[in-house]
């Protein structure tokens, strides 16, 4: 648990630093959906890969039990950025910034690998309380969303995105 907290504090500091730089190329699109304008920005492609891939496609074996294999945590930063943190049960972890930056392949670091595994395992107790989804809009500014990916589907907890809570 300590590793997770320390990891999230470090990631949060890095996110704040990177998102406060003015090289972000995002804009508001109808107050609930932000889109990335730059054609050279890999953010939406990287983000979309985790939602489109099956556990087998990312090298995981599945069971018949419905268990989380990944958690995607997304944070709308200020008025013009989004941070997507992906944790996979094999210890892989990546952070994508809508500005085009990020970190891929955190499994090379023991503390990151352990935190990613612990984070996904914690999702086991929450996914039954979440709503199934088949679309993955970006969170609004200053909101957080959690997606838990299982071999039977994807579920969403809208976090602080209270306007969309049921």
C-alpha positions, 0 to 999 in steps of 0.5 A: 500500500505504501508503494502505491501511495508513494507512486501516486504522489510521484506520478501526481507531481509529474503530471502537474509539472507536465500539464502546466507546461503550455505545449498542450494542444487540447480544446473543450468540445461541448463542455463534456468531451475534450478532443486532441487537435494535433495529428502528430499527437499519439495520445488518443491512439495509445489510449484507445489501444487499451480499451480495444485490446483483449487480455490475450492481445496484451499477453495475458491468459484469461480464466472463466472467472470475471477478474480485472486485468487492467485499470484505467484512471483518467484525470481531467487537468485544469481546463486543457489536459487529460492524464491517462494512467494504465495499470495492468495485472502483469505489472505493466504501467503507463501514463499518457498525457494529452499533450503528447508526452507520457511514460510507457512500460513502467514494469521495468521498475520494481516499485511501479510493477508492484504498485500496478499489480496492487492497484489492479487487484484492489479493483476486484472489490469494486467492479461489481458496483460499477456500470458496464460501458462500451464507450470511453469519453474523456473526463471533464476538467477537474474530474476523475474516472476509473475504468476496470477492464475484465475478461467479460467486459469493461466497467466505469466508475465516474469518480468525481464526474458527478454530473454523469452519476446515476 
